[in-house]
Amino acid sequence: EGLNDALLPFFKVGDRVMVLIRSGMWQEEVTVPSAQTFQMPESMTFEEAAALLVNYITAYMVLFDFGNLRPGHSVLVHMAAGGVGMAAVQLCRTVENVTVFGTASASKHELLKENGVTHPIDYHTTDYVDEIKKVSPKGVDIVMDPLGGSDTAKGYNLLKPMGKVVIYGMANLLTGPKRNLMALARTWWNQFSVTALQLLPANRAVCGFHLGYLESEVELVSGVVARLLALYNQGRIKPHIDSVWPFEKVADAMRQMQEKKNVGKVILVPGPEKEN
């Protein structure tokens, strides 16, 4: 309604497109609004396209629109081997001299270093706050926080002056083999809260990001997608696919993530199984 016509994509039958939509995509045929579809570059595979939009838009807007990432900045990326994490690490490489601290299991550290994580941290065996302070006593400029709970407070306290913590998820509420109500309540109770009066002398910012609630902001999101496709075409970003599963193996695909084995995106595809 009232959209600038120039913004609406013009597609013809047979064009390869990728879709940004909140749910309902785990099926063979879907109907989607054209304003939420984007033309794929010639060289992009469908698997890459499936891995690109949600993860890279999130990482881009958290780092650049809220985080104001600049040359020489330092960033803490939690779950650095996940979809958004890997996207963020690649995007940090598009800016000069950015130091990336990335939390992940030790088995993933080599791969993370190859992808641009300056300091991988194993959160199972060390306190990431201590590890960061050893390298950067003043802390970091941007904390990407998909965890919530008490980790937001830790991230906030790691910020340098003019630093930002950007909350974009609540993994602490959702993960773990047995999430009982008490654990949920405890995480919720521990959720970080700060007042304007505390923020003023601290010279810090707390931001909240949820891509799902930007659905109607077609211009804003289209602008980000255009910048991401330019970076893809320049070879500066490339979605990292962990594994590809047919629909009937959805339980195995979910287990791959639940057991935290994946590095990058786990993709579901219609049709017969492909070689991973």
C-alpha positions in Angstrom: 0.0 0.0 0.0 1.4 3.3 -1.0 4.8 1.7 -1.9 7.0 3.5 -4.4 6.5 1.4 -7.6 10.2 1.6 -8.4 10.8 -0.5 -5.3 8.6 -3.4 -6.2 10.5 -6.2 -8.0 9.5 -7.0 -11.5 9.9 -10.7 -12.1 9.2 -13.0 -15.0 8.3 -16.6 -14.9 11.5 -18.7 -14.5 13.5 -16.0 -12.6 15.4 -17.5 -9.6 14.4 -15.6 -6.5 15.1 -15.8 -2.7 12.4 -15.0 -0.2 12.4 -13.3 3.2 9.5 -14.5 5.2 8.9 -15.4 8.8 7.5 -18.9 8.5 5.7 -21.5 6.4 8.7 -22.3 4.1 9.1 -26.0 5.0 7.0 -27.2 2.1 7.4 -27.8 -1.6 5.2 -25.0 -2.9 4.5 -21.6 -1.3 2.9 -18.3 -2.3 4.7 -15.2 -1.1 4.3 -11.4 -1.5 6.5 -10.1 -4.4 7.8 -7.3 -2.1 9.5 -10.0 0.0 11.3 -11.7 -2.9 14.7 -10.7 -4.4 16.4 -11.7 -7.6 19.3 -14.1 -7.1 22.7 -13.4 -8.7 23.5 -15.7 -11.6 26.3 -17.5 -9.8 24.4 -18.1 -6.5 23.1 -21.6 -5.7 19.7 -22.1 -4.2 21.3 -23.4 -1.0 23.4 -20.2 -0.7 20.3 -18.1 -1.3 18.4 -20.0 1.4 21.3 -19.3 3.8 21.8 -15.6 2.9 18.8 -13.4 3.7 17.9 -13.8 7.3 21.4 -14.4 8.6 23.2 -11.7 6.6 20.5 -9.0 7.0 20.5 -9.6 10.7 24.3 -9.5 11.0 24.5 -6.5 8.7 21.9 -4.4 10.5 23.2 -5.3 13.9 26.8 -4.5 13.0 26.4 -1.4 10.7 23.0 0.1 11.4 23.0 -0.3 15.2 26.6 -1.1 15.9 28.1 1.6 13.7 31.1 -0.7 12.9 34.2 1.4 12.0 37.8 0.6 11.1 39.8 -0.4 14.2 36.7 -1.5 16.2 36.5 -4.7 18.1 33.4 -7.0 18.1 32.3 -9.9 20.3 30.3 -12.4 18.2 28.6 -15.1 20.3 27.8 -18.5 18.6 30.4 -17.5 16.0 30.0 -20.8 14.1 26.3 -20.4 13.6 24.5 -18.9 10.7 24.4 -15.3 11.9 27.8 -15.7 13.6 29.5 -16.7 10.4 27.8 -13.9 8.5 28.9 -11.4 11.1 32.5 -12.6 10.9 32.6 -12.3 7.1 31.0 -8.8 7.3 33.6 -7.7 9.9 36.3 -8.6 7.3 34.8 -6.0 4.9 36.0 -3.2 7.3 39.7 -2.6 7.9 41.4 -3.7 11.0 38.4 -5.1 13.0 39.2 -7.4 15.8 36.7 -10.3 16.2 36.3 -12.3 19.4 34.1 -15.3 18.7 32.7 -17.8 21.1 32.4 -21.4 19.9 33.3 -25.0 20.9 37.1 -25.7 20.6 36.5 -28.1 17.7 35.4 -25.2 15.6 38.2 -22.8 16.3 40.5 -23.6 13.3 37.7 -23.1 10.9 36.7 -19.8 12.6 40.3 -18.5 12.4 40.3 -19.3 8.6 37.1 -17.3 8.3 38.4 -14.3 10.1 37.9 -14.7 13.9 40.9 -13.1 15.5 40.4 -14.6 18.9 38.2 -17.8 19.2 37.1 -18.5 22.8 35.9 -21.8 24.1 33.0 -20.9 26.3 32.9 -24.4 27.8 36.3 -24.1 29.4 37.0 -20.4 29.9 35.1 -17.3 30.9 34.9 -15.2 27.8 34.9 -12.0 29.8 38.3 -12.9 31.3 39.7 -14.0 27.9 38.6 -10.7 26.2 40.1 -8.6 29.0 43.5 -10.3 28.6 43.6 -9.2 25.0 41.7 -5.9 25.3 41.6 -4.6 28.9 39.2 -1.8 27.9 36.7 -4.2 26.4 35.0 -4.1 23.0 33.1 -1.6 20.8 30.2 -3.9 19.8 28.7 -7.0 21.5 26.3 -9.0 19.3 24.0 -10.7 21.9 21.8 -13.6 20.7 21.8 -15.1 24.2 19.9 -12.8 26.5 19.7 -13.5 30.2 22.8 -12.7 32.4 25.0 -12.7 29.2 23.5 -9.3 28.3 24.8 -7.8 31.5 28.3 -9.4 30.9 28.3 -7.9 27.4 27.1 -4.5 28.6 29.9 -4.4 31.1 32.5 -5.3 28.4 31.7 -2.2 26.4 34.2 0.6 25.8 32.9 4.1 26.0 30.5 4.7 23.1 30.1 0.9 22.8 26.8 -0.9 22.0 25.3 -4.2 22.9 22.8 -5.3 20.4 20.3 -8.0 21.6 18.8 -10.0 18.7 17.7 -13.2 20.3 17.1 -15.2 23.5 19.0 -18.5 23.0 19.4 -18.9 26.7 15.6 -19.3 26.9 15.5 -21.8 24.2 18.5 -24.1 24.1 19.7 -27.0 26.2 18.3 -30.6 26.3 16.0 -30.0 29.3 14.5 -26.5 29.5 12.3 -26.7 32.5 10.1 -23.9 33.7 12.3 -23.0 36.6 15.3 -22.6 34.2 13.2 -20.4 32.0 12.0 -18.3 34.9 15.6 -17.9 36.1 16.8 -16.8 32.7 13.9 -14.4 32.4 14.5 -13.0 35.9 18.2 -12.6 35.1 17.4 -10.7 31.9 19.4 -7.5 31.9 17.7 -4.2 32.5 19.1 -0.7 32.5 17.7 2.8 33.0 18.3 6.0 31.1 20.0 7.4 34.3 22.5 4.5 34.2 23.2 4.9 30.5 24.0 8.6 30.7 27.3 8.4 32.7 28.2 5.0 31.1 28.3 6.3 27.5 26.9 3.0 26.3 24.0 1.9 24.2 21.6 -1.0 24.5 19.8 -1.9 21.3 17.2 -4.5 20.4 16.8 -6.0 16.9 14.1 -8.4 15.5 14.0 -8.8 11.8 10.6 -10.3 11.9 9.1 -7.0 13.0 10.7 -5.1 10.1 8.5 -6.9 7.5 6.7 -3.8 6.5 9.9 -1.7 6.1 10.4 -2.7 2.5 12.6 0.2 1.6 14.9 -0.3 4.5 15.3 -4.0 4.1 15.6 -3.8 0.3 18.5 -1.3 0.7 20.3 -3.8 3.0 19.7 -6.7 0.5 21.1 -4.6 -2.3 24.3 -3.9 -0.3 24.7 -7.6 0.6 24.2 -8.7 -3.0 26.9 -6.2 -4.1 29.3 -7.7 -1.5 28.4 -11.2 -2.7 29.0 -10.3 -6.3 32.4 -8.8 -5.3 33.3 -12.2 -3.6 33.5 -10.6 -0.2 30.8 -12.6 1.5 29.7 -16.2 0.8 27.2 -18.2 2.9 28.8 -21.1 4.7 26.7 -24.2 4.3 27.2 -26.8 7.0 24.9 -29.5 5.5 21.9 -30.0 3.2 19.0 -32.4 4.1 15.9 -33.6 2.3 12.6 -32.7 4.0 12.1 -36.3 5.2 15.3 -36.0 7.3 14.2 -32.9 9.1 14.7 -34.6 12.5 18.3 -35.4 11.7 18.9 -31.8 10.5 17.4 -30.5 13.7 19.6 -32.9 15.7 22.7 -31.5 13.9 21.9 -28.1 15.3 20.6 -29.2 18.7 23.9 -31.1 19.3 25.8 -28.0 18.2 27.7 -29.9 15.5 27.0 -27.4 12.7 29.4 -24.8 11.4 27.3 -22.4 9.3 23.8 -23.1 8.0 21.8 -26.3 8.0 19.6 -26.3 4.9 16.4 -28.3 4.1 15.6 -29.0 0.4 12.6 -30.6 -1.3 13.4 -33.6 -3.4 15.9 -36.5 -3.1 19.0 -36.4 -0.8 22.1 -34.6 -2.1 25.7 -35.5 -1.2 26.9 -33.4 1.7 
